[in-house]
Amino acid sequence: MIDRADQVERLLAQMRAALPMPARMTQHLLTALQQQSTATPISPACHITEVHYAGDEGGIVCHLAREAADESGRLVVISITHLVLDPRMPLAREINAYQKHRTKRLRRAQQTPGAGMG
């Protein structure tokens, strides 16, 4: 088990009450999106417009509204671990704690032979 169900439920409820929330994409995510759409540079600024739980395998996923003129009408749904929030935001501490916990548990699961998570 990677996520704590009670923590996820509580965080999802708090996040839904705070939507839309500003965020920034990580460099890794920006690079991946840029490779898919090389026509226009992509801004890292975005807003989280919806959040869902994709089970232990996917964790918390976010629907993003991007702020650049590169909008192609494509929906971007990404793991919350690929986003950075302003540390001054009210939920930033809770989200950061979830991201760190999930990343740590995923790394540990990948190092364990026979682990089902990846």
N, CA, C and O of each residue as an XYZ file, in Angstrom:
472
protein
N       0.844     -1.177      0.000
C       0.000      0.000      0.000
C       0.893      1.246      0.000
O       1.745      1.410      0.874
N       0.691      2.104     -0.972
C       1.513      3.302     -1.080
C       0.879      4.481     -0.353
O       1.550      5.167      0.418
N      -0.403      4.721     -0.592
C      -1.081      5.873      0.015
C      -1.830      5.471      1.274
O      -2.223      4.316      1.442
N      -2.018      6.441      2.151
C      -2.853      6.256      3.334
C      -4.247      6.763      2.967
O      -4.419      7.946      2.674
N      -5.235      5.881      2.981
C      -6.588      6.220      2.528
C      -7.164      7.421      3.273
O      -7.762      8.297      2.647
N      -7.001      7.482      4.570
C      -7.566      8.601      5.335
C      -6.906      9.925      4.950
O      -7.577     10.953      4.859
N      -5.601      9.899      4.727
C      -4.880     11.109      4.327
C      -5.348     11.570      2.946
O      -5.566     12.762      2.731
N      -5.500     10.641      2.021
C      -5.923     10.977      0.660
C      -7.328     11.566      0.665
O      -7.565     12.592      0.027
N      -8.259     10.941      1.366
C      -9.639     11.437      1.408
C      -9.701     12.853      1.979
O     -10.392     13.716      1.438
N      -8.995     13.077      3.045
C      -8.972     14.399      3.688
C      -8.360     15.448      2.754
O      -8.893     16.549      2.613
N      -7.243     15.100      2.120
C      -6.574     16.034      1.229
C      -7.424     16.333     -0.004
O      -7.500     17.487     -0.426
N      -8.061     15.328     -0.586
C      -8.928     15.550     -1.742
C     -10.072     16.502     -1.393
O     -10.383     17.404     -2.172
N     -10.686     16.315     -0.255
C     -11.788     17.195      0.164
C     -11.298     18.633      0.320
O     -11.973     19.570     -0.106
N     -10.133     18.805      0.925
C      -9.574     20.146      1.111
C      -9.226     20.781     -0.234
O      -9.484     21.964     -0.455
N      -8.641     19.990     -1.125
C      -8.267     20.517     -2.431
C      -9.495     20.901     -3.251
O      -9.512     21.956     -3.886
N     -10.521     20.051     -3.240
C     -11.738     20.361     -4.002
C     -12.370     21.663     -3.523
O     -12.905     22.429     -4.325
N     -12.310     21.913     -2.228
C     -12.871     23.148     -1.675
C     -12.056     24.377     -2.090
O     -12.573     25.495     -2.079
N     -10.798     24.177     -2.453
C      -9.905     25.296     -2.792
C      -9.737     25.509     -4.299
O      -9.020     26.423     -4.706
N     -10.378     24.694     -5.130
C     -10.197     24.790     -6.587
C     -10.828     26.061     -7.141
O     -11.812     26.552     -6.589
N     -10.279     26.595     -8.215
C      -9.029     26.220     -8.883
C      -7.821     26.708     -8.075
O      -7.890     27.718     -7.375
N      -6.718     25.970     -8.190
C      -5.494     26.299     -7.463
C      -4.354     26.514     -8.447
O      -4.173     25.716     -9.368
N      -3.581     27.584     -8.264
C      -2.425     27.793     -9.136
C      -1.325     26.785     -8.821
O      -1.144     26.371     -7.676
N      -0.600     26.405     -9.863
C       0.519     25.466     -9.707
C       1.523     25.726    -10.822
O       1.277     26.513    -11.737
N       2.651     25.049    -10.722
C       3.670     25.101    -11.775
C       4.051     23.665    -12.102
O       4.152     22.811    -11.221
N       4.260     23.423    -13.387
C       4.687     22.094    -13.821
C       6.177     21.924    -13.558
O       6.949     22.877    -13.662
N       6.572     20.704    -13.219
C       7.993     20.422    -13.052
C       8.672     20.461    -14.420
O       8.007     20.371    -15.452
N       9.975     20.592    -14.423
C      10.731     20.611    -15.678
C      10.548     19.302    -16.438
O      10.460     19.305    -17.666
N      10.492     18.201    -15.729
C      10.294     16.888    -16.363
C       8.968     16.861    -17.131
O       8.922     16.403    -18.272
N       7.901     17.347    -16.511
C       6.597     17.388    -17.175
C       6.606     18.353    -18.354
O       6.064     18.045    -19.416
N       7.217     19.518    -18.172
C       7.299     20.493    -19.272
C       8.009     19.891    -20.485
O       7.564     20.065    -21.620
N       9.088     19.200    -20.245
C       9.843     18.578    -21.339
C       8.986     17.553    -22.071
O       8.978     17.509    -23.301
N       8.268     16.735    -21.319
C       7.412     15.716    -21.941
C       6.303     16.358    -22.770
O       6.026     15.901    -23.878
N       5.669     17.400    -22.260
C       4.606     18.082    -23.003
C       5.160     18.786    -24.234
O       4.527     18.799    -25.289
N       6.347     19.371    -24.093
C       6.954     20.075    -25.217
C       7.288     19.105    -26.356
O       7.184     19.470    -27.527
N       7.681     17.896    -26.028
C       7.982     16.893    -27.055
C       6.732     16.492    -27.823
O       6.815     16.103    -28.987
N       5.576     16.584    -27.180
C       4.316     16.248    -27.843
C       3.802     17.388    -28.709
O       3.102     17.156    -29.695
N       4.150     18.626    -28.343
C       3.640     19.794    -29.057
C       4.773     20.790    -29.234
O       4.944     21.690    -28.412
N       5.544     20.636    -30.294
C       6.730     21.463    -30.488
C       6.428     22.811    -31.136
O       7.344     23.610    -31.332
N       5.178     23.082    -31.471
C       4.830     24.315    -32.179
C       5.067     25.570    -31.339
O       5.589     26.558    -31.854
N       4.701     25.550    -30.082
C       4.767     26.735    -29.229
C       5.401     26.371    -27.892
O       5.117     25.302    -27.351
N       6.241     27.225    -27.354
C       6.779     26.960    -26.016
C       5.640     26.874    -24.990
O       4.642     27.585    -25.100
N       5.799     26.021    -24.024
C       4.769     25.820    -23.005
C       5.191     26.522    -21.722
O       6.325     26.383    -21.263
N       4.278     27.263    -21.165
C       4.516     27.945    -19.899
C       4.345     26.941    -18.757
O       3.464     26.084    -18.823
N       5.160     27.033    -17.729
C       5.006     26.115    -16.595
C       3.807     26.460    -15.712
O       3.384     25.638    -14.899
N       3.256     27.664    -15.862
C       2.131     28.088    -15.030
C       0.847     27.385    -15.464
O       0.574     27.241    -16.656
N       0.067     26.953    -14.479
C      -1.196     26.281    -14.766
C      -2.101     26.426    -13.547
O      -1.698     26.957    -12.512
N      -3.314     25.949    -13.689
C      -4.259     25.890    -12.580
C      -4.808     24.473    -12.486
O      -5.131     23.852    -13.498
N      -4.907     23.976    -11.272
C      -5.542     22.687    -11.037
C      -7.045     22.961    -10.990
O      -7.516     23.739    -10.160
N      -7.794     22.316    -11.888
C      -9.229     22.572    -11.963
C     -10.081     21.438    -11.392
O     -11.224     21.664    -10.995
N      -9.542     20.234    -11.348
C     -10.234     19.076    -10.762
C      -9.186     18.147    -10.169
O      -8.042     18.115    -10.622
N      -9.584     17.397     -9.159
C      -8.701     16.383     -8.582
C      -9.485     15.090     -8.399
O     -10.678     15.108     -8.097
N      -8.794     13.970     -8.587
C      -9.396     12.642     -8.438
C      -8.347     11.721     -7.836
O      -7.154     12.026     -7.832
N      -8.811     10.601     -7.333
C      -7.894      9.592     -6.834
C      -7.895      8.430     -7.809
O      -8.942      7.837     -8.070
N      -6.740      8.102     -8.346
C      -6.591      7.033     -9.331
C      -6.117      5.740     -8.678
O      -5.419      4.943     -9.305
N      -6.485      5.537     -7.455
C      -6.091      4.325     -6.750
C      -4.637      4.387     -6.303
O      -3.931      5.364     -6.552
N      -4.219      3.344     -5.651
C      -2.860      3.298     -5.128
C      -1.823      3.380     -6.244
O      -0.723      3.890     -6.032
N      -2.165      2.882     -7.426
C      -1.224      2.890     -8.543
C      -1.002      4.300     -9.096
O       0.118      4.646     -9.472
N      -2.060      5.114     -9.147
C      -1.958      6.436     -9.766
C      -1.913      7.591     -8.789
O      -1.416      8.665     -9.127
N      -2.418      7.394     -7.595
C      -2.438      8.453     -6.598
C      -3.394      9.577     -6.971
O      -4.338      9.374     -7.735
N      -3.143     10.753     -6.431
C      -3.973     11.920     -6.722
C      -3.575     12.455     -8.093
O      -2.402     12.732     -8.343
N      -4.559     12.597     -8.977
C      -4.318     13.160    -10.304
C      -5.085     14.464    -10.431
O      -6.154     14.639     -9.846
N      -4.513     15.377    -11.212
C      -5.061     16.718    -11.352
C      -5.356     17.032    -12.809
O      -4.556     16.719    -13.691
N      -6.508     17.651    -13.062
C      -6.822     18.211    -14.380
C      -6.203     19.598    -14.387
O      -6.373     20.362    -13.437
N      -5.487     19.927    -15.455
C      -4.800     21.211    -15.530
C      -5.399     22.112    -16.599
O      -5.752     21.665    -17.691
N      -5.503     23.377    -16.263
C      -5.803     24.419    -17.248
C      -4.501     25.185    -17.401
O      -3.986     25.763    -16.444
N      -3.977     25.182    -18.618
C      -2.702     25.854    -18.850
C      -2.933     27.319    -19.193
O      -3.972     27.685    -19.742
N      -1.958     28.147    -18.865
C      -2.100     29.590    -19.024
C      -1.437     30.136    -20.278
O      -1.391     31.351    -20.465
N      -0.932     29.282    -21.126
C      -0.226     29.759    -22.321
C      -1.141     29.751    -23.527
O      -2.224     29.168    -23.494
N      -0.703     30.395    -24.580
C      -1.467     30.441    -25.819
C      -1.323     29.153    -26.610
O      -1.780     29.079    -27.751
N      -0.705     28.148    -26.035
C      -0.477     26.890    -26.744
C      -1.658     25.937    -26.628
O      -1.566     24.783    -27.047
N      -2.746     26.399    -26.074
C      -3.897     25.528    -25.850
C      -4.340     24.856    -27.141
O      -4.663     25.519    -28.127
N      -4.349     23.562    -27.117
C      -4.776     22.789    -28.285
C      -6.105     22.114    -28.014
O      -6.579     21.321    -28.828
N      -6.708     22.422    -26.881
C      -7.966     21.792    -26.522
C      -7.772     20.447    -25.849
O      -8.749     19.795    -25.480
N      -6.517     20.016    -25.682
C      -6.248     18.727    -25.045
C      -6.336     18.860    -23.531
O      -5.860     19.833    -22.946
N      -6.946     17.875    -22.920
C      -7.030     17.822    -21.476
C      -5.711     17.251    -20.957
O      -5.232     16.232    -21.455
N      -5.138     17.901    -19.974
C      -3.925     17.397    -19.343
C      -4.303     16.929    -17.946
O      -4.741     17.718    -17.109
N      -4.128     15.635    -17.707
C      -4.372     15.041    -16.399
C      -3.054     14.433    -15.968
O      -2.487     13.595    -16.668
N      -2.566     14.860    -14.807
C      -1.220     14.466    -14.395
C      -1.181     14.185    -12.897
O      -1.972     14.735    -12.131
N      -0.274     13.342    -12.498
C      -0.081     13.068    -11.079
C       0.337     14.347    -10.365
O       1.095     15.158    -10.897
N      -0.164     14.505     -9.173
C       0.173     15.685     -8.384
C       1.664     15.740     -8.066
O       2.180     16.799     -7.708
N       2.358     14.617     -8.192
C       3.796     14.605     -7.914
C       4.597     15.344     -8.982
O       5.787     15.595     -8.791
N       3.963     15.699    -10.110
C       4.631     16.438    -11.180
C       4.314     17.923    -11.146
O       4.551     18.640    -12.117
N       3.773     18.381    -10.016
C       3.417     19.789     -9.877
C       4.096     20.390     -8.658
O       4.398     19.698     -7.686
N       4.327     21.690     -8.733
C       4.924     22.434     -7.629
C       3.932     23.534     -7.254
O       3.423     24.247     -8.119
N       3.669     23.661     -5.966
C       2.758     24.699     -5.501
C       3.525     25.765     -4.736
O       4.563     25.495     -4.132
N       3.004     26.958     -4.773
C       3.594     28.062     -4.017
C       3.528     27.703     -2.537
O       2.450     27.397     -2.029
N       4.660     27.733     -1.836
C       4.664     27.333     -0.427
C       3.808     28.230      0.464
O       3.522     27.864      1.604
N       3.398     29.387     -0.029
C       2.552     30.290      0.762
C       1.070     29.928      0.660
O       0.250     30.475      1.398
N       0.718     29.012     -0.247
C      -0.681     28.599     -0.384
C      -1.142     27.857      0.871
O      -0.346     27.175      1.517
N      -2.423     27.987      1.215
C      -2.926     27.334      2.429
C      -2.708     25.824      2.484
O      -2.415     25.302      3.559
N      -2.838     25.107      1.383
C      -2.692     23.652      1.393
C      -1.303     23.171      0.970
O      -1.070     21.966      0.875
N      -0.404     24.077      0.722
C       0.915     23.699      0.203
C       1.633     22.697      1.110
O       2.239     21.745      0.618
N       1.573     22.896      2.394
C       2.276     21.997      3.324
C       1.703     20.581      3.253
O       2.457     19.609      3.211
N       0.372     20.461      3.238
C      -0.263     19.151      3.180
C       0.012     18.451      1.846
O       0.283     17.251      1.810
N      -0.061     19.208      0.757
C       0.196     18.629     -0.562
C       1.649     18.197     -0.681
O       1.940     17.118     -1.198
N       2.561     19.035     -0.204
C       3.981     18.701     -0.248
C       4.264     17.437      0.572
O       5.051     16.589      0.151
N       3.632     17.312      1.726
C       3.820     16.114      2.554
C       3.322     14.872      1.809
O       3.974     13.828      1.847
N       2.173     14.976      1.134
C       1.654     13.853      0.350
C       2.622     13.502     -0.782
O       2.928     12.329     -1.000
N       3.101     14.521     -1.500
C       4.024     14.284     -2.613
C       5.283     13.566     -2.130
O       5.715     12.591     -2.745
N       5.868     14.037     -1.045
C       7.093     13.423     -0.521
C       6.835     11.993     -0.073
O       7.626     11.096     -0.366
N       5.733     11.776      0.635
C       5.399     10.435      1.113
C       5.213      9.487     -0.065
O       5.750      8.379     -0.067
N       4.454      9.920     -1.062
C       4.170      9.060     -2.217
C       5.445      8.758     -3.000
O       5.682      7.609     -3.374
N       6.262      9.770     -3.248
C       7.503      9.580     -3.996
C       8.434      8.614     -3.259
O       9.046      7.738     -3.869
N       8.528      8.785     -1.957
C       9.376      7.908     -1.149
C       8.878      6.466     -1.200
O       9.673      5.542     -1.365
N       7.570      6.270     -1.060
C       7.009      4.925     -1.079
C       7.132      4.287     -2.465
O       7.375      3.085     -2.570
N       6.967      5.083     -3.535
C       7.140      4.546     -4.891
C       8.577      4.087     -5.110
O       8.823      3.017     -5.667
N       9.518      4.912     -4.664
C      10.936      4.549     -4.808
C      11.235      3.257     -4.058
O      11.929      2.376     -4.565
N      10.708      3.161     -2.856
C      10.928      1.964     -2.044
C      10.299      0.745     -2.713
O      10.904     -0.327     -2.725
N       9.098      0.888     -3.271
C       8.420     -0.230     -3.934
C       9.183     -0.688     -5.171
O       9.220     -1.881     -5.470
N       9.788      0.248     -5.889
C      10.551     -0.102     -7.085
C      11.836     -0.850     -6.737
O      12.326     -1.644     -7.540
N      12.378     -0.604     -5.560
C      13.625     -1.251     -5.149
C      13.380     -2.642     -4.559
O      14.311     -3.439     -4.443
N      12.140     -2.932     -4.189
C      11.804     -4.206     -3.592
C      11.503     -5.224     -4.684
O      10.586     -5.010     -5.477
N      12.244     -6.321     -4.749
C      11.973     -7.347     -5.759
C      10.553     -7.892     -5.609
O      10.097     -8.198     -4.507
N       9.871     -8.004     -6.743
C       8.516     -8.540     -6.731
C       7.455     -7.529     -6.352
O       6.282     -7.885     -6.236
N       7.837     -6.276     -6.157
C       6.854     -5.263     -5.793
C       5.951     -4.983     -6.978
O       6.424     -4.906     -8.111
N       4.667     -4.832     -6.735
C       3.695     -4.654     -7.805
C       3.514     -3.216     -8.244
O       2.863     -2.978     -9.261
N       4.052     -2.260     -7.535
C       3.860     -0.859     -7.895
C       5.026     -0.372     -8.732
O       6.164     -0.806     -8.554
N       4.727      0.534     -9.644
C       5.823      1.029    -10.470
C       5.676      2.420    -10.899
O       6.541      2.944    -11.600
